[in-house]
Amino acid sequence: MNEEEVQRHRRDNEEAATESRAQILNLPYLDTREFENDIPLVRGVVTTDEMHQNFIIPLQAGGGDKHYQFLVTSQTPRSVIENKTREYNDNGERVDFFLISNSAYKVFILRYDPPQQVHYDDIKISKEGDSETISEVSETLAKVGSEKVFDFLLEQADKLGASDIHVENMRDVIRIRMRVDGMLHPVANIDRDRYRVIMGELSSRANVSAAAKTSQSGHMQKDITRGGATHMLNIRVETVPTMYGQDAVLRLFNFDESLLNLDLLGLSDEERAEINEIVSHPRGLVLMVGPTGSGKSTTLYSILNALNSTDKKIITLEDPIEYGLTGISQIPINTTKGQSFGDGLRSVLRLDPDVVMVGEIRDADTARTAIQASITGHLVLSSFHANSTSAAFSRMIDLIGTNPIFSSSVRLVIAQRLVRKLSDSKEEYEPDEAEKKYIRETLEGVPREYLEEHGVNLENMKLYRPKPGGEDDPFGYKGRTVIMEQLVVSDEISKFIRGDVADANEKAIEKVARESGMLTLEQKGLLAALRGDTTIEEIARVI
């Protein structure tokens, strides 16, 4: 039963109960559903205050035969009906009362007294030390009604493009911070009395307990309407008890399937060609590595979208499901309640999938199962926590040991980070000698042809810095871009995995990969800085 059918069923039950109640109260029952939204309103008979206070609605006002009609509910005082009957009869006028349901009354009262639309100022994020902006936003939030403050925060975070909302309990206030373009910005300090409102909304919407003594995970969704268009916001909720109450982090996922597209990730032609080549094969293992918030899930979903066609069976195992994708079977895995990716993967392999995505490889069992699946006719995509592609190999070897099957299954490892992009107001400057030396040493070994092709001149280096451009551009950065390191597994790399090379450490693997033409995250980041996409400080911060 869909939501519309559920609401219709509830109204049917309420009307039936009201009809039975009318017999007890000795009042005629009236079902208003056919006309309650469009019948002309009767003005000047009773005030809106009286309508609210006595739960009474005028339906007809006098006329040639001086006949008045009112709609009442079971909450209308009996004395009101008796007094009005006496008043109209004494004036030689006729009056009738009809019992209606509470839902019908709410429809009418909203037409007579629609809620006032209040406009609140948009939230602004503050610069470091900018207490004035924080005070302004705090004052705005203090004006927002208690029942609306939670939705207001979500809508404003979405408007700012924030990836997270942090609700942090302090001794005197609740601090609200938002992460925009990877940076955490203070937004407001709100009164402690709002804590119950916010936690109450989280409890009911995300299915977490406001009184829990342990950390919790929850999930909720909200429709956001802006500019005449509506999109779905998926929200992952994490809470943890602290000294002054439960802190919460809300991770926001703007669910727009059209944005999960490899063409929109800003990949170079070489990076896109390597991914296309690997995923075009019917089997193999592709690993995405990087810290939380580096965009791994977005890249994996974009690859899935590129593979999604009517001739492929695609199944995902996720904890939790962050985006719902049309045409793909997505299975939630609740690891906090004993489920494991390994057990889930063994189950779905019986469903004859062509492509499987495992949310994360966390243990040896899941790793071995994924490897086994990737050599038996399945393309397996997964994420794995490691800082770089070479570190992913050394970590996997630590997890499952040297493994000839792993060497024949893994085909591509991608490490990525998200760095802030400079806005158009950026300004150019010449790096100092220390920076020039660092850049030349880091880019040593990168073919000159590659540098020239990407517009980089090491003889005449130029770097760029942010130049804040006012209220619409307070930091000089706008959005983020992907920095990606791709290691295509060659025969030389396979030797480390099989155990043919005794010292399979991270530096040794990276050295061989670089000799095979791989560019590291640091090198890709510096090239982006030299092109003017970002700053050298941003590369140092993130990579």
C-alpha positions as CSV (number, residue, x, y, z in Angstrom):
1,M,0.0,0.0,0.0
2,N,1.5,3.3,-1.0
3,E,1.4,6.5,1.1
4,E,-1.7,7.9,-0.7
5,E,-3.6,4.7,-0.1
6,V,-2.6,4.6,3.5
7,Q,-3.8,8.2,4.1
8,R,-7.1,7.4,2.3
9,H,-7.6,4.3,4.5
10,R,-7.0,6.4,7.6
11,R,-9.5,9.0,6.6
12,D,-12.1,6.3,5.8
13,N,-11.7,4.9,9.3
14,E,-11.9,8.4,10.8
15,E,-15.1,9.2,8.9
16,A,-16.7,6.0,10.0
17,A,-15.8,6.7,13.6
18,T,-17.3,10.2,13.3
19,E,-20.5,8.9,11.9
20,S,-20.9,6.6,14.9
21,R,-20.1,9.5,17.2
22,A,-22.8,11.7,15.6
23,Q,-25.5,9.2,16.6
24,I,-24.3,9.3,20.2
25,L,-24.3,13.2,20.2
26,N,-27.6,13.3,18.3
27,L,-26.2,15.4,15.5
28,P,-26.5,14.9,11.8
29,Y,-23.2,13.6,10.3
30,L,-21.6,15.2,7.2
31,D,-18.8,13.8,5.0
32,T,-17.2,16.9,3.5
33,R,-14.5,15.2,1.4
34,E,-16.2,16.0,-2.0
35,F,-16.4,19.8,-1.4
36,E,-14.1,20.7,1.5
37,N,-11.3,22.1,-0.7
38,D,-13.4,24.2,-3.1
39,I,-16.6,25.3,-1.5
40,P,-16.7,29.1,-1.2
41,L,-15.8,30.3,2.3
42,V,-18.4,32.1,4.5
43,R,-17.0,35.3,5.9
44,G,-18.2,37.6,8.8
45,V,-20.3,35.1,10.7
46,V,-17.7,34.0,13.4
47,T,-14.2,35.2,13.9
48,T,-11.2,33.0,13.2
49,D,-10.4,33.1,17.0
50,E,-13.8,31.6,17.7
51,M,-13.2,28.9,15.0
52,H,-10.0,27.9,16.7
53,Q,-11.3,28.1,20.2
54,N,-14.7,26.3,19.7
55,F,-13.8,24.1,16.7
56,I,-16.6,25.5,14.7
57,I,-16.8,26.4,10.9
58,P,-19.6,28.4,9.2
59,L,-21.0,26.6,6.2
60,Q,-23.9,28.9,5.2
61,A,-24.8,32.4,6.3
62,G,-28.4,33.3,6.3
63,G,-29.9,34.2,3.0
64,G,-33.5,34.7,2.0
65,D,-34.9,32.2,4.4
66,K,-32.4,33.2,7.2
67,H,-31.0,29.8,7.4
68,Y,-27.5,29.4,9.0
69,Q,-25.4,26.2,9.0
70,F,-22.3,25.4,11.0
71,L,-19.8,22.5,11.1
72,V,-18.7,21.3,14.5
73,T,-16.5,18.5,15.8
74,S,-16.6,16.2,18.9
75,Q,-14.4,18.8,20.6
76,T,-16.9,21.6,20.2
77,P,-18.4,22.5,23.6
78,R,-22.1,21.5,23.9
79,S,-22.7,24.9,25.4
80,V,-21.6,26.7,22.2
81,I,-24.2,24.7,20.1
82,E,-27.0,25.4,22.7
83,N,-26.1,29.2,22.9
84,K,-26.0,29.7,19.2
85,T,-29.3,27.7,18.7
86,R,-31.0,30.0,21.3
87,E,-29.5,33.2,19.8
88,Y,-30.6,32.5,16.2
89,N,-34.0,31.2,17.2
90,D,-34.7,34.3,19.3
91,N,-34.0,36.4,16.1
92,G,-36.4,34.3,14.1
93,E,-33.6,32.6,12.2
94,R,-33.0,28.9,11.6
95,V,-29.7,27.3,12.5
96,D,-28.4,23.7,11.9
97,F,-25.2,22.0,13.1
98,F,-23.4,19.1,11.4
99,L,-20.7,16.9,12.9
100,I,-17.5,16.5,10.8
101,S,-14.3,14.7,11.4
102,N,-11.2,16.4,12.9
103,S,-9.4,16.0,9.5
104,A,-12.2,17.8,7.8
105,Y,-12.0,20.6,10.4
106,K,-8.2,20.9,9.7
107,V,-8.8,21.4,6.0
108,F,-11.4,24.1,6.6
109,I,-9.4,26.0,9.3
110,L,-6.3,26.0,7.0
111,R,-8.4,27.6,4.3
112,Y,-9.9,30.2,6.7
113,D,-6.6,30.9,8.6
114,P,-3.7,29.8,6.4
115,P,-0.3,29.7,8.2
116,Q,1.7,32.9,7.8
117,Q,4.7,32.3,5.5
118,V,7.8,33.6,7.5
119,H,11.0,34.4,5.6
120,Y,14.2,33.7,7.5
121,D,17.5,35.1,6.3
122,D,19.8,32.5,4.6
123,I,22.6,31.0,6.7
124,K,26.0,32.3,6.0
125,I,29.2,30.5,6.9
126,S,31.8,32.5,8.8
127,K,35.5,33.0,8.3
128,E,37.9,32.1,11.1
129,G,37.4,34.5,14.0
130,D,34.3,36.0,12.4
131,S,32.1,36.2,15.5
132,E,29.7,38.7,14.0
133,T,28.4,36.3,11.3
134,I,28.0,33.6,13.9
135,S,26.0,36.0,16.1
136,E,23.7,37.0,13.2
137,V,23.0,33.4,12.2
138,S,22.4,32.5,15.9
139,E,19.8,35.2,16.1
140,T,18.1,34.0,12.9
141,L,17.9,30.4,14.3
142,A,16.5,31.8,17.6
143,K,13.6,33.2,15.6
144,V,12.8,30.0,13.7
145,G,9.9,28.1,15.3
146,S,10.9,25.1,17.3
147,E,9.0,22.8,15.0
148,K,10.8,24.2,12.0
149,V,14.4,24.6,13.2
150,F,15.5,21.1,12.1
151,D,14.1,21.4,8.6
152,F,15.5,24.9,8.3
153,L,19.0,23.6,9.1
154,L,18.7,20.8,6.5
155,E,17.4,23.1,3.8
156,Q,20.2,25.7,4.4
157,A,22.9,23.1,4.5
158,D,21.7,21.8,1.1
159,K,21.6,25.3,-0.3
160,L,25.2,25.9,0.9
161,G,26.3,22.6,-0.7
162,A,27.4,21.3,2.8
163,S,28.3,17.6,3.1
164,D,27.8,17.4,6.9
165,I,26.0,19.1,9.7
166,H,27.7,18.8,13.1
167,V,25.5,19.3,16.2
168,E,27.8,19.6,19.2
169,N,26.7,20.0,22.9
170,M,28.7,22.4,24.9
171,R,28.2,23.5,28.5
172,D,26.3,26.7,27.7
173,V,25.2,26.4,24.1
174,I,24.8,23.9,21.2
175,R,27.3,24.6,18.4
176,I,26.3,24.1,14.8
177,R,29.0,23.6,12.2
178,M,28.8,22.7,8.6
179,R,31.4,21.1,6.3
180,V,31.5,22.9,3.0
181,D,34.0,21.9,0.3
182,G,35.7,19.7,2.8
183,M,36.3,22.4,5.4
184,L,34.4,22.6,8.7
185,H,32.9,26.1,9.3
186,P,31.2,27.4,12.5
187,V,27.7,28.4,11.7
188,A,25.8,29.3,14.9
189,N,25.6,28.8,18.7
190,I,22.0,28.1,19.7
191,D,20.3,27.9,23.1
192,R,20.4,24.6,25.0
193,D,16.6,24.5,25.1
194,R,16.7,23.6,21.4
195,Y,18.5,20.3,22.2
196,R,15.3,18.5,22.9
197,V,13.7,19.7,19.7
198,I,16.6,18.6,17.5
199,M,17.1,15.3,19.3
200,G,13.3,14.7,19.2
201,E,13.3,15.2,15.4
202,L,16.3,12.9,15.0
203,S,14.7,10.2,17.2
204,S,11.4,10.2,15.2
205,R,12.9,10.6,11.7
206,A,16.1,8.6,11.8
207,N,15.0,5.9,14.3
208,V,17.7,6.7,16.9
209,S,17.1,7.0,20.7
210,A,17.6,10.3,22.4
211,A,18.4,8.5,25.7
212,A,20.9,6.0,24.3
213,K,24.1,5.5,26.2
214,T,26.0,4.2,23.2
215,S,26.7,5.5,19.7
216,Q,24.0,4.9,17.1
217,S,23.5,5.1,13.3
218,G,20.3,6.1,11.6
219,H,19.0,7.2,8.2
220,M,16.3,9.6,6.9
221,Q,15.2,11.4,3.8
222,K,13.9,14.8,3.0
223,D,12.4,16.3,-0.2
224,I,14.0,19.7,-0.9
225,T,12.2,22.1,-3.2
226,R,14.1,25.0,-4.6
227,G,13.6,27.0,-7.8
228,G,10.5,25.1,-8.7
229,A,12.4,21.7,-8.7
230,T,12.4,19.0,-6.1
231,H,15.2,16.6,-5.2
232,M,15.7,14.0,-2.6
233,L,18.2,14.5,0.2
234,N,19.5,11.3,1.8
235,I,20.8,11.8,5.3
236,R,23.0,9.4,7.3
237,V,22.8,10.2,11.0
238,E,25.5,9.2,13.5
239,T,25.1,10.0,17.2
240,V,27.5,9.6,20.2
241,P,26.8,10.4,23.9
242,T,29.1,13.1,25.4
243,M,29.3,15.0,28.7
244,Y,26.5,17.4,27.9
245,G,24.3,15.3,25.7
246,Q,24.3,13.4,22.4
247,D,26.4,14.9,19.6
248,A,25.2,14.2,16.1
249,V,26.7,14.3,12.7
250,L,24.3,14.4,9.7
251,R,26.0,13.4,6.4
252,L,24.0,14.7,3.5
253,F,23.8,13.0,0.1
254,N,22.1,15.0,-2.6
255,F,20.3,12.2,-4.5
256,D,20.4,13.2,-8.1
257,E,21.1,10.2,-10.2
258,S,22.0,12.3,-13.2
259,L,25.0,13.7,-11.3
260,L,26.5,10.2,-10.8
261,N,28.3,10.3,-14.1
262,L,32.0,9.7,-14.8
263,D,31.9,12.7,-17.3
264,L,31.1,15.0,-14.4
265,L,34.1,14.0,-12.2
266,G,36.7,16.1,-14.0
267,L,38.8,13.1,-15.0
268,S,41.6,13.5,-17.5
269,D,41.3,11.6,-20.8
270,E,44.0,9.2,-19.6
271,E,42.2,8.5,-16.3
272,R,38.9,7.9,-18.0
273,A,40.4,5.7,-20.7
274,E,42.1,3.5,-18.0
275,I,38.8,3.1,-16.1
276,N,36.9,2.3,-19.3
277,E,39.4,-0.3,-20.4
278,I,39.3,-2.2,-17.0
279,V,35.5,-2.2,-16.5
280,S,34.9,-3.3,-20.0
281,H,36.2,-6.7,-19.1
282,P,33.6,-9.2,-17.7
283,R,35.7,-10.1,-14.6
284,G,38.3,-8.7,-12.3
285,L,38.6,-6.7,-9.1
286,V,38.6,-2.9,-8.9
287,L,39.5,-1.3,-5.6
288,M,38.8,2.3,-4.5
289,V,40.9,3.6,-1.6
290,G,41.0,6.8,0.4
291,P,39.9,8.2,3.7
292,T,36.3,8.9,4.6
293,G,34.9,11.9,2.6
294,S,37.3,11.5,-0.3
295,G,34.5,10.7,-2.8
296,K,35.0,7.0,-3.1
297,S,31.3,6.2,-3.1
298,T,30.5,8.8,-5.8
299,T,33.2,7.4,-8.1
300,L,32.0,3.8,-7.5
301,Y,28.4,4.8,-8.1
302,S,29.4,6.6,-11.3
303,I,31.2,3.5,-12.6
304,L,28.0,1.5,-11.8
305,N,25.9,3.9,-13.7
306,A,28.2,3.7,-16.7
307,L,27.9,-0.1,-16.6
308,N,24.1,-0.1,-15.9
309,S,22.4,-1.6,-19.0
310,T,19.5,-4.0,-19.6
311,D,21.9,-6.8,-20.5
312,K,23.8,-6.7,-17.1
313,K,22.7,-7.9,-13.7
314,I,24.2,-5.5,-11.1
315,I,24.0,-6.1,-7.3
316,T,25.4,-4.0,-4.5
317,L,26.0,-4.7,-0.8
318,E,26.1,-1.5,1.2
319,D,26.3,-0.3,4.8
320,P,24.2,1.8,4.5
321,I,22.7,2.4,1.0
322,E,23.7,6.0,0.2
323,Y,22.0,6.4,-3.2
324,G,19.2,4.5,-4.8
325,L,20.0,3.6,-8.4
326,T,17.4,2.7,-11.0
327,G,17.9,-0.8,-12.5
328,I,20.3,-2.0,-9.8
329,S,19.6,-4.4,-7.0
330,Q,20.9,-2.8,-3.8
331,I,21.1,-4.9,-0.5
332,P,21.6,-3.2,2.9
333,I,24.1,-4.9,5.2
334,N,23.8,-4.1,8.8
335,T,27.2,-4.9,10.2
336,T,26.3,-3.5,13.7
337,K,23.8,-6.4,14.0
338,G,26.1,-9.2,13.0
339,Q,25.7,-9.2,9.3
340,S,28.9,-9.3,7.2
341,F,29.9,-8.3,3.7
342,G,31.5,-11.8,3.2
343,D,28.3,-13.7,4.0
344,G,26.2,-11.3,1.9
345,L,28.6,-11.7,-1.1
346,R,28.4,-15.5,-1.0
347,S,24.6,-15.2,-1.0
348,V,24.3,-12.8,-4.0
349,L,26.7,-14.8,-6.1
350,R,24.0,-17.5,-6.3
351,L,21.8,-14.9,-8.1
352,D,24.1,-14.9,-11.2
353,P,25.2,-11.2,-11.2
354,D,27.5,-9.8,-13.8
355,V,28.7,-6.9,-11.6
356,V,28.9,-6.8,-7.8
357,M,29.8,-3.8,-5.7
358,V,30.9,-4.5,-2.1
359,G,30.6,-1.4,0.1
360,E,33.9,-2.1,1.9
361,I,36.4,-4.8,2.3
362,R,37.0,-4.9,6.1
363,D,38.2,-8.4,6.9
364,A,40.1,-11.3,5.4
365,D,36.9,-13.3,4.8
366,T,35.3,-10.6,2.6
367,A,38.6,-10.0,0.8
368,R,39.0,-13.7,-0.1
369,T,35.3,-14.0,-1.1
370,A,35.6,-10.9,-3.4
371,I,38.8,-12.3,-4.9
372,Q,37.2,-15.6,-5.6
373,A,34.1,-13.9,-7.2
374,S,36.4,-11.8,-9.4
375,I,38.1,-14.8,-11.0
376,T,34.8,-16.7,-11.6
377,G,33.2,-14.5,-14.2
378,H,32.2,-11.4,-12.1
379,L,33.4,-7.8,-12.1
380,V,33.7,-6.9,-8.5
381,L,34.0,-3.2,-7.3
382,S,34.8,-2.3,-3.7
383,S,36.3,0.3,-1.4
384,F,39.2,-0.3,0.9
385,H,40.8,1.9,3.5
386,A,44.4,2.9,2.6
387,N,46.2,6.1,1.9
388,S,47.5,5.3,-1.6
389,T,47.4,2.6,-4.2
390,S,50.7,1.1,-3.2
391,A,49.6,1.1,0.5
392,A,46.5,-0.7,-0.5
393,F,48.6,-3.6,-1.9
394,S,50.8,-3.8,1.2
395,R,47.7,-3.7,3.5
396,M,45.9,-6.4,1.5
397,I,49.0,-8.6,1.7
398,D,49.0,-8.0,5.5
399,L,45.3,-9.0,5.5
400,I,45.4,-12.2,3.4
401,G,49.1,-12.9,2.9
402,T,50.8,-13.3,-0.5
403,N,48.2,-14.8,-2.8
404,P,48.6,-15.9,-6.4
405,I,44.8,-15.8,-6.9
406,F,44.8,-12.1,-5.8
407,S,47.5,-11.3,-8.3
408,S,45.4,-12.6,-11.1
409,S,42.2,-11.0,-9.9
410,V,43.0,-7.4,-9.1
411,R,43.2,-5.3,-12.2
412,L,43.0,-1.6,-11.0
413,V,43.4,0.3,-7.8
414,I,42.3,3.9,-7.6
415,A,43.2,6.3,-4.8
416,Q,41.6,9.6,-4.7
417,R,41.2,12.9,-2.7
418,L,38.9,15.9,-3.1
419,V,40.6,19.3,-3.0
420,R,38.9,22.7,-3.1
421,K,38.8,24.4,-6.5
422,L,39.9,28.0,-6.9
423,S,37.1,30.4,-8.0
424,D,37.5,32.7,-11.0
425,S,38.7,35.5,-8.7
426,K,42.1,33.7,-8.1
427,E,45.3,35.6,-8.6
428,E,48.6,34.4,-10.1
429,Y,52.0,34.6,-8.3
430,E,55.5,33.3,-8.9
431,P,56.6,30.6,-6.4
432,D,59.7,31.2,-4.2
433,E,62.9,29.1,-4.7
434,A,62.0,26.6,-2.0
435,E,58.6,25.9,-3.7
436,K,60.2,25.6,-7.1
437,K,62.8,23.1,-5.8
438,Y,60.0,21.1,-4.1
439,I,57.9,21.0,-7.3
440,R,60.8,20.0,-9.5
441,E,61.9,17.2,-7.2
442,T,58.3,15.9,-6.8
443,L,57.7,15.9,-10.6
444,E,61.0,14.4,-11.4
445,G,60.5,11.5,-13.9
446,V,57.2,12.8,-15.3
447,P,57.7,12.9,-19.1
448,R,58.2,16.4,-20.5
449,E,55.6,15.7,-23.2
450,Y,53.0,14.9,-20.5
451,L,53.8,18.2,-18.7
452,E,53.5,20.2,-21.9
453,E,50.2,18.4,-22.9
454,H,48.8,19.5,-19.5
455,G,50.0,23.0,-19.8
456,V,52.8,22.9,-17.2
457,N,56.1,24.7,-17.7
458,L,58.7,23.9,-15.1
459,E,61.0,26.6,-16.4
460,N,58.5,29.4,-15.9
461,M,56.3,28.2,-13.0
462,K,53.2,30.0,-11.9
463,L,51.1,29.2,-8.9
464,Y,47.7,30.7,-7.8
465,R,46.2,31.8,-4.5
466,P,42.6,32.5,-3.5
467,K,41.2,36.0,-3.7
468,P,37.9,36.3,-1.9
469,G,35.4,38.0,-4.1
470,G,32.7,39.2,-1.6
471,E,29.6,37.7,-0.2
472,D,29.1,35.2,-3.0
473,D,32.7,34.1,-2.8
474,P,33.9,34.6,0.8
475,F,36.9,32.2,0.6
476,G,38.1,32.3,-3.0
477,Y,37.2,28.6,-3.4
478,K,34.1,27.2,-5.2
479,G,33.4,23.4,-5.2
480,R,35.9,20.6,-5.2
481,T,37.8,18.6,-7.8
482,V,39.1,15.0,-7.8
483,I,42.8,14.2,-7.5
484,M,43.1,10.6,-8.6
485,E,46.0,8.1,-8.6
486,Q,45.5,5.0,-10.7
487,L,47.6,1.8,-10.5
488,V,46.9,-0.6,-13.3
489,V,48.3,-4.0,-12.2
490,S,51.1,-5.1,-14.4
491,D,53.3,-8.2,-14.3
492,E,55.9,-6.4,-12.3
493,I,53.3,-5.4,-9.6
494,S,51.9,-8.9,-9.6
495,K,55.2,-10.3,-8.4
496,F,54.8,-8.5,-5.1
497,I,51.3,-10.0,-4.6
498,R,52.4,-13.5,-5.5
499,G,55.4,-13.4,-3.1
500,D,58.0,-13.4,-5.9
501,V,59.6,-10.3,-4.4
502,A,60.7,-10.7,-0.8
503,D,60.2,-7.1,0.4
504,A,56.6,-6.2,-0.6
505,N,56.5,-2.8,1.2
506,E,54.7,0.3,0.2
507,K,57.7,2.2,-1.0
508,A,59.0,-0.7,-3.1
509,I,55.6,-1.1,-4.8
510,E,55.3,2.6,-5.5
511,K,58.8,2.8,-7.0
512,V,57.9,0.0,-9.5
513,A,54.5,1.6,-10.3
514,R,56.1,5.0,-11.0
515,E,58.7,3.4,-13.3
516,S,55.7,1.9,-15.2
517,G,54.3,5.4,-15.7
518,M,51.9,5.9,-12.7
519,L,51.6,9.4,-11.3
520,T,51.2,9.7,-7.5
521,L,48.5,11.7,-5.7
522,E,51.1,14.3,-4.8
523,Q,52.2,14.6,-8.4
524,K,48.7,14.9,-9.7
525,G,47.9,17.4,-7.0
526,L,50.9,19.6,-7.9
527,L,49.9,19.5,-11.6
528,A,46.5,20.7,-10.6
529,A,48.0,23.5,-8.6
530,L,50.3,24.5,-11.6
531,R,47.2,24.6,-13.9
532,G,45.5,26.9,-11.5
533,D,42.8,24.5,-10.4
534,T,43.8,24.6,-6.8
535,T,46.5,25.9,-4.5
536,I,49.7,24.3,-3.3
537,E,48.5,24.8,0.3
538,E,45.4,22.9,-0.4
539,I,47.4,20.0,-1.8
540,A,49.6,20.0,1.3
541,R,46.5,20.0,3.5
542,V,44.7,17.2,1.8
543,I,47.4,15.0,0.3
